[in-house]
Amino acid sequence: MDTPLPWYVAIGASGPAGMRDIINLLKELSPDCNASFLVVLHRPIEYESRLQSVLQRELRLPVRIAEEGEPLLTGVCYIGHPTAHLTVSACGQAALINGEADVFRNRTVDLLFGSVAEYARKRGIGVVLSGWLDDGSRGLAAIHRCGGVTMVLRPEPGEPGMQQSAIEYHEPISFIGTSSELANAILRIASG
């Protein structure tokens, strides 16, 4: 029996609310899911990152800091280095873009989503969670245009930020829901 091709689930968020949303979404997923999970959380580069230890404490998925050229395995949650932007390259490998010059400031989610659109195409899933500004909107549209699946955490009424920006952008969203609803949708899609 042939092994099904993996899915690439790119998740973007910002701030403490975004961190909570990442945990709420990923804690419902297990290592036997046929997907690699790539997480971008806006955070200051001048502070030591505890993102890996916080996520590992809360999730069943193993959490790894992605290394340049590392093959992205299914059932694993990958995060980037605080000074580099996480993306996906050909052959399903991690690619890190130096972020010290801040050229991509407030566009880290768009970078990741754009790479997933380009590489994974129809097997890409983009998920926008809580955060400020509009990072993720363009990348989510790119995933949609390449035939992938787009998801947005349902925002609170009148709440500006990444979720509302993604919903109001030019492309339709495949799923809008709670963390639990989005996790269930990911499980359904990745098992098919």
Secondary structure, DSSP 8 states (H G I E B T S, - for coil): ------EEEEEEEEHHHHHHHHHHHHTT--TTSSEEEEEEEE--TTS---HHHHHHHH-SS-EEE--TT-B--TT-EEE--TTEEEEEEGGGEEEEEE-TT-TTTT-HHHHHHHHHHHHHGGGEEEEE-S-SSSTTHHHHHHHHHTT-EEEEE---TT--SHHHHHHHSSS--SEEE-HHHHHHHHHHHHT-
